[in-house]
Amino acid sequence: MVAVAMMLLGASAPQAQLSDTTAFLAHVSNQYRVVPNVVYHVANKHENRLDLYLPTNPTGPTPVLMMIHGGGWVGGTKEAQVLRLLPYLEKGWAVANVTYRLVQVSRAPAAVEDCLCALQWIANNAERYNFDTSRIITSGNSAGGHLSLTSGMLPRPTILARECVSGSFTGPSTNPSVDVAAIINWYGITDVADLLEGPNTKDYAVRWFGGLPNRLEIARFVSPLTHIRPELPPTLTIHGDADPTVPYEHAVRLHAALEDAGVPNELHTVAGGGHGGFNRAQTLMIYETIQKFLARHGL
């Protein structure tokens, strides 16, 4: 994982030879197949899609990373996340790179609903794509970090997953059960209501809720801090302490709440770091932290 991060950050090679990055990309293209734009869910007549990256010669069921893009629930694309996938491809994992309904299609909590359905889609299609459903990891940045947290933390069954339940929501379901093995949260929102009023109000959050009369109630329900309990999966949070977009205190509060509940978790603080855009040394340290975190939890 760290080796790939170094390549992506510009490791040099003699001009007469292929760079390490080019050689690695040639390796990946030979070892993986891509299944683009798979429709995993339809809502509001909108097709939610994901791209699958699948090992061509797996030796057994593969761990799955569900990657969720950021953009304040109002923008962003899955394509912008592609470079973040490479360290996991190097590990031989499968990746589902997910899109969801943005505010132009549907307001809150649609994005949360969609990501829960993407997670259920992974479980439903485990046999077809050779997924190891005991090793599903969610990750994302900013709003995607928030969605990776809600996907792994909301209690099952949840009313927000009702659109992707086979059978009766209140009775027996024919859906395979799905649990998240770990969460890697890059500077995600943990208290959504905090961004709707008061000193931390953010325009992107206000836009996501619009004029919903019960917006604070919904915001609290889709806030990861609302759902802290001992049985949550191990969680790693990466956050810059000078982030102007998602307050660093969101990471601090999440870390403290998880600690109090006895949930294995780590907070990796990027000193002086903003909302992403970390420098080379900071990025290498982040990927070293991720690698050690996953190894500690058998992933």
C-alpha positions in Angstrom: 0.0 0.0 0.0 2.8 2.5 0.9 4.7 1.5 -2.2 1.8 2.5 -4.4 1.3 5.7 -2.5 4.9 6.6 -3.3 4.4 5.9 -6.9 1.3 8.0 -7.1 3.2 10.9 -5.4 5.8 11.0 -8.1 8.6 8.5 -7.5 11.1 9.0 -10.2 13.0 6.6 -12.5 15.6 7.0 -15.2 14.1 8.4 -18.4 15.3 5.4 -20.4 13.1 3.0 -18.3 9.5 2.8 -17.5 8.6 4.5 -14.3 7.5 2.5 -11.3 4.0 4.0 -11.6 3.7 2.9 -15.3 4.9 -0.6 -14.5 2.4 -0.9 -11.6 -0.4 0.4 -13.8 0.5 -2.2 -16.4 0.4 -4.9 -13.7 -3.0 -3.7 -12.4 -4.5 -3.7 -15.9 -3.4 -7.3 -16.3 -4.6 -8.4 -12.9 -8.0 -6.7 -12.8 -11.1 -6.3 -14.9 -13.4 -3.4 -14.6 -17.2 -3.6 -14.8 -18.3 0.0 -15.2 -21.6 1.7 -14.4 -23.5 -1.2 -12.8 -26.9 -0.1 -11.8 -27.3 -1.1 -8.1 -30.5 0.8 -7.3 -33.2 3.0 -8.9 -34.9 5.8 -7.0 -36.7 8.9 -8.2 -36.3 7.4 -11.7 -32.6 7.9 -11.2 -30.2 5.0 -11.8 -27.5 4.8 -9.1 -24.4 3.2 -10.4 -21.1 1.7 -9.3 -17.9 0.6 -11.0 -16.5 -2.8 -10.0 -12.8 -3.6 -10.0 -12.3 -7.3 -9.8 -9.2 -9.5 -9.5 -8.9 -11.7 -12.6 -7.2 -14.6 -10.7 -8.3 -14.6 -7.1 -7.2 -17.4 -4.8 -10.4 -17.3 -2.8 -13.2 -14.9 -1.9 -11.9 -11.3 -1.9 -12.3 -8.5 0.6 -14.3 -5.6 -0.8 -13.7 -1.9 -0.4 -16.9 0.2 -0.9 -15.5 3.7 -1.9 -17.9 6.7 -1.6 -17.0 10.0 -3.2 -17.3 13.4 -1.5 -18.7 16.7 -2.6 -20.9 17.9 0.2 -23.9 15.7 -0.9 -24.3 18.3 -3.7 -21.5 17.3 -6.2 -18.6 15.0 -6.9 -18.2 11.9 -9.0 -16.9 8.3 -8.5 -14.3 8.9 -11.2 -12.6 11.4 -9.0 -11.8 8.6 -6.5 -9.9 6.3 -8.9 -6.4 7.0 -7.6 -7.5 6.3 -4.1 -8.4 2.8 -5.1 -4.9 1.7 -6.2 -3.5 0.8 -2.8 -6.4 -1.6 -2.3 -6.0 -3.1 -5.8 -2.4 -3.7 -4.9 -3.6 -5.8 -2.0 -5.8 -7.9 -4.3 -9.1 -6.6 -3.1 -12.2 -6.0 -5.1 -13.5 -2.5 -5.1 -17.0 -1.1 -5.6 -16.7 2.7 -6.4 -20.2 4.1 -5.7 -22.3 7.0 -6.8 -25.5 8.2 -5.1 -28.3 10.7 -5.5 -27.1 14.3 -5.1 -29.2 17.2 -4.0 -30.2 18.0 -7.6 -32.1 14.7 -7.7 -33.2 14.3 -4.1 -32.6 15.9 -0.8 -31.5 14.3 2.5 -31.5 11.5 3.5 -31.4 10.1 -0.1 -27.6 9.7 -0.2 -27.6 7.7 3.0 -30.4 5.4 1.7 -28.5 4.8 -1.6 -25.2 3.9 0.1 -27.1 1.4 2.3 -28.5 -0.1 -0.8 -25.1 -0.3 -2.4 -23.8 -2.2 0.6 -26.8 -4.5 0.4 -26.1 -5.0 -3.4 -22.6 -6.1 -2.5 -24.0 -8.7 -0.1 -26.6 -9.8 -2.6 -24.0 -10.3 -5.4 -21.3 -11.9 -3.3 -21.5 -15.3 -5.0 -21.5 -13.8 -8.5 -18.5 -11.7 -7.9 -16.6 -13.7 -5.4 -16.9 -11.2 -2.6 -15.9 -12.1 1.0 -18.8 -10.5 2.9 -17.0 -10.9 6.2 -14.4 -8.4 5.0 -16.4 -5.5 3.6 -14.7 -2.1 4.3 -16.4 1.3 3.7 -14.4 4.4 3.0 -14.9 7.9 1.6 -13.8 11.5 1.9 -15.8 14.4 3.3 -19.5 13.7 2.5 -18.3 10.3 1.4 -16.6 9.9 4.8 -20.0 10.6 6.4 -21.7 8.1 4.2 -19.0 5.5 4.9 -19.7 6.0 8.6 -23.5 5.8 8.3 -23.2 2.7 6.0 -21.3 0.9 8.7 -23.0 2.3 11.8 -26.7 2.5 11.3 -28.4 -0.4 13.1 -30.0 -3.1 11.0 -32.7 -3.2 10.0 -33.1 0.5 9.4 -36.0 2.3 7.8 -33.5 4.1 5.5 -32.8 0.7 3.8 -36.4 -0.1 3.2 -36.1 0.5 -0.6 -33.6 -2.3 -1.0 -35.2 -5.0 1.2 -36.4 -8.1 -0.5 -39.5 -9.4 1.2 -41.2 -7.6 4.0 -39.4 -4.8 5.8 -41.2 -5.6 9.0 -41.2 -9.4 8.5 -38.8 -12.0 7.2 -36.4 -10.6 4.7 -34.8 -12.7 1.9 -31.7 -10.3 1.8 -28.4 -11.7 3.0 -27.3 -10.1 6.2 -24.5 -7.5 5.7 -22.0 -6.2 8.2 -19.1 -3.9 7.8 -15.7 -5.1 9.0 -14.0 -1.7 9.2 -14.5 2.0 8.3 -11.9 4.3 6.9 -13.2 7.8 7.3 -11.4 10.7 5.5 -12.5 13.9 7.2 -16.2 13.0 7.2 -19.1 14.9 8.8 -20.1 13.2 12.1 -22.7 15.7 13.4 -24.9 16.8 10.5 -27.2 19.1 12.6 -24.1 21.1 13.7 -23.7 22.2 10.1 -27.3 23.4 9.8 -27.3 26.2 12.4 -25.0 28.0 14.7 -21.3 28.9 14.2 -20.5 25.9 12.1 -23.3 26.3 9.5 -22.2 25.3 6.0 -23.9 26.1 2.8 -23.6 22.6 1.4 -25.4 21.1 4.4 -28.1 23.7 4.2 -28.6 22.9 0.5 -28.8 19.1 1.2 -31.8 19.6 3.5 -33.4 22.6 1.8 -36.7 23.6 3.4 -37.5 20.2 4.9 -39.7 21.0 8.0 -38.1 18.2 10.1 -34.6 18.8 8.9 -33.0 18.8 12.4 -34.7 15.5 13.2 -33.4 13.9 10.0 -30.0 15.5 10.5 -29.6 14.0 13.9 -30.8 10.5 12.7 -28.1 10.5 9.9 -25.4 11.7 12.2 -22.8 9.0 13.0 -22.6 10.4 16.6 -26.2 9.4 17.1 -25.4 5.7 16.6 -22.4 5.0 18.8 -22.6 1.6 20.5 -20.0 -1.0 21.5 -20.6 -3.4 18.6 -19.5 -1.0 15.9 -16.7 -2.0 13.5 -13.2 -0.7 14.0 -12.9 2.8 12.7 -10.0 4.9 11.4 -10.5 8.7 11.0 -8.1 10.9 9.0 -8.6 14.6 9.5 -6.6 17.8 9.2 -6.7 20.1 12.2 -7.1 23.2 10.0 -10.0 21.9 7.9 -12.2 24.8 6.9 -14.9 22.7 5.4 -15.6 20.0 7.9 -14.7 21.1 11.5 -11.8 19.1 13.0 -13.9 18.8 16.2 -16.2 16.4 14.3 -13.3 13.9 14.2 -12.3 14.6 17.9 -15.9 14.1 19.1 -16.3 10.8 17.1 -13.0 9.5 18.5 -14.0 10.4 22.1 -17.5 8.8 21.7 -16.0 5.6 20.2 -13.4 5.4 22.9 -16.2 5.8 25.6 -18.1 2.9 23.9 -15.1 0.7 23.7 -15.0 0.6 19.9 -11.5 0.0 18.4 -10.7 3.2 16.7 -7.9 5.6 15.8 -7.8 9.3 15.0 -4.9 10.2 12.6 -4.6 14.0 12.8 -2.8 15.8 10.0 -1.1 18.7 11.6 -1.9 21.9 9.8 -3.9 19.9 7.2 -6.9 21.3 5.4 -9.8 19.6 3.7 -7.7 17.0 1.9 -4.9 18.2 -0.4 -2.3 16.8 1.9 1.4 16.9 1.0 3.6 14.0 0.0 4.9 13.3 3.5 1.5 13.6 5.1 0.0 11.2 2.5 2.6 8.6 2.9 2.1 8.7 6.7 -1.7 8.3 6.1 -1.3 5.2 4.0 1.2 3.7 6.5 -1.5 4.3 9.2 -4.2 2.7 7.0 -2.0 -0.3 6.3 -1.2 -0.9 10.0 -4.9 -0.3 11.0 -6.1 -2.9 8.5 -3.4 -5.4 9.6 -4.3 -5.0 13.2 -7.8 -6.0 12.4 -7.0 -8.9 10.2 -7.8 -7.2 6.9 
